[in-house]
Structure formats: structure tokens, C-alpha cells
Amino acid sequence: MPEMRFHVRWPDGAVESCYSPSLVVKEHLTPGETYPLDDFLLRTRTALLIASDRVEQKYGMPCSLALGQLRRIEERGKGFAGLEKANVKIESFEE
């Protein structure tokens, strides 16, 4: 199963490298695009849950790395909740 990393720039300017066990992220995020925080969280939640489900279909267990990445993204996102114009930019993809 092809893995990938996607690099995001949080509203505070910090760049984070995020993991996915599947290329499905490419169907939900676009490099160079900026998303409102809530939209970014929904898109990453959808993509990483699909990725984990694909791992489960193939190996019989959900992907703990994808689910852990999702928890980290959601925790980080909580720090920006309520901020006006809290946007997340997709810097790049790395396969």
C-alpha cells in the first residue's frame, strides 16, 4: 500500500509533516490550497479514516498510524478553534 506525507502550514505559520498509509489524501486535499480550519479538519478526518479502513481491509486491523495522525491533527486544530480566519495551507505532498 503506497504511503505518503502531506505538509501543512498551520494558522500560526508552523509547518507539520503528516502521514497517511494511502494516497487517498490526494482526493481530499490539494497542494497550494488554503482551507478554513473546519474544512481542513473535515477533509483530513475523511481521508485518514478511509486510509485506515483500507489498511483494515487488507490486513485485518485499522491503521494505528493513520488514527494517531488524525488525533494529532484534531488536537492541534483545537488550539486555533474560534480564531477568525484560521486557515491551513497544504504546502506539498511527498510519496
Secondary structure, 3 states (H helix, E strand, C coil): CCCEEEEEECCCCCEEEEEECCHHHHHCCCCCCEEEHHHHHHHHHHHHHHHHHHHHHHHCCCCHHHHHHHHHHHHHHHCCCCCCCCEEEEEEEEC
